[in-house]
């Protein structure tokens, strides 16, 4: 098992869309943890990408998150549940230098699960942030997490990601990140 390397990873936010968010378990926590990950990634210059599933029907990325991502992250629209099944996303992924992908998003048992399984097939090290993913039903999320673990996906928390990105207590951004995002 390896640590997350901020110089060798990308944060990928999957389908945190305004119309879908109210339907999932713990929407406020999922959104808050995803926003925190994005804010810290931006502070530490970790590359970010995000997807939107059928935005004509499900709407855009939730506004507080979108305001952080707009112009600072690679954006993909998709119709396939798996991001990797979309040719433009698969092409972009194959060109990414970072080989670790940190995942936040929705729904855990559909788009997140299918994406991470295909990312593993492509040879990426995949880390799913358990407190930044959600499904409409807790049982679906639980089963998806189990299936991901069985497939070699590493399950982590928001704080695990942040501390691994920082690596040291004397990192120049440690106090700022600790004060704002680590509770």
N, C-alpha and C positions, 0 to 999 in steps of 0.2 A: 504494500500500500504506500502511496506517495502523498506528500503534502501538495496543496494547491500552490502553484507558482504564478504570481501575478504577472510575470513577464512571459508566461507561456499559456495564458488562458484568455477566454472570452466569456463574458456574461451574456447569456441568451435568455431573453424574457419572452415567454410564449403566451400570446393571446390573452393578456390581462385587459379585457375590453369592457367598457362601461355597461353595456347591456347584459353581459354574462356575469360580471362580478357580483351583483346582488343575489344571484342564484346559488352561489357556492357556500360551503361551510366556512365560517370565520373570514368573511370578506375583508373586514377592517384590518385584521392581523396579516392576512395574505398581502394586501395592498401596502400596508405600512412596512413590512419586511422587504418587499420588493423595491419600494421607493428607497429604503435605507441602503440596500445593496447597490442600486443604481447611483445614489449619491456618493457612496464610498468608491465605487468603481470610477466615477468621474474624477474624484479627488486624486486617485492613485493612477490615473491614465490607463485603466484596464479597458480594453475594447469592449463595446456593447453592441448587440444586435437584438432586434425584437420583431415579432411576427404578429399579424392580425388575421384571424380566421374569418373569412367571408365578411369583410367590413360593411358591405352594403346591407347585410342583415343583422349582424351583431354589433355594428357601430365601431368606432375608433377605439384605440387604447384609452383607458381611463385618463381623464384630463390631467390630474396632478402628476401622473406618471409620464404622460405624453409631453408635458411641458419640460420635463427633464431630458427626455430622449430626443425630441425634435432637433434635427440638425447635428446631433452629437453621437448618433448610433445608426447602424445600418438597419434599414427598414424593409420588411418583406410582407406582402399580402399573399394569402394562400387560400386554396379550397380543400386541399388534401389535409387530413388530420395530422399526418406526420409532416413536419417541416422538410425533412429530407426527401420526401416524395415529390416535392415541387422542384422542377428542373433548375429554375433560377437560383433557388436556395442551395440545392445540392452542388451546383457549379461554384457558388460563392464559398461554401464550406470547404470544397476541395482545394481552394486557393488560400485558405486561412493558414497562417503560420502557426498560431497557437494550437496545441494539440490537446489542451484541457478545455472542457466546456462546462461552465457553471450554469445550471438551469433553475429558473423560477418561472411560475406561470400556472396556466389552467388548461383544461382540466387534467388533473393528475393521471386519471385512468384512460384518457383518450389521447389528446394531442401531445401532452408531455410524455406519456409512456411510449407511444409509437415513435416519437422523435428520438428519445434517448436510446431505444433499442436499435434504431437504424444508425444513430451516431456511433454506437459501440461497434456495429458491423463495419463502419467506415474506419475504425481504428482510433477513434477519439477516447480519451479518458473522460468520463462523464461524472459530474457531481451534481446531484439533485438536492436543492435546499428545501428540506422537509417543511420548514415553517414559512416558506414562500411559495408553496404550491397548494392547490386546493381542488376539490371536486364538489359536486352537488351533494353527494352522500359520503359520509365518513368511511364506510366499508369499502367503497370503490377506491378511495385514496389509499386505504390500508393495503388492499390487495395489489394495487399498482406498485406501491413501494416495495412490497415483498417480491413481486415479479422482477422489478428493476434490480434489487439486490442479488437475486438469483442469477441475473445476467451480467453481473460484474459492475454494476453502477454503484457509485459510492454515495451514500445518503449522509448529508451534512446539515448543520444549522447555519443560520445567518451569521451568528457570532463566530463559528468555526471558520467560515470563509473569510470574515474580516480579519481575524487574528492571523490566519495563514497568509493573507495578502500583506499584512503589516510585518510579520516575522519577528520584530523586535520592539521592546518597550521604548527604545530611544529613536524609533522612526520619527521623522519630522512631523508627520501627520497624526501620530498616535493620540496625543492629548485631544485634538479636535475631534477625531473619529470616536474616541472613547467617550467623550463628553456628550456627543450628539447621538450616537448610535448603539453603544454597547450598554445594555442594561441587564 
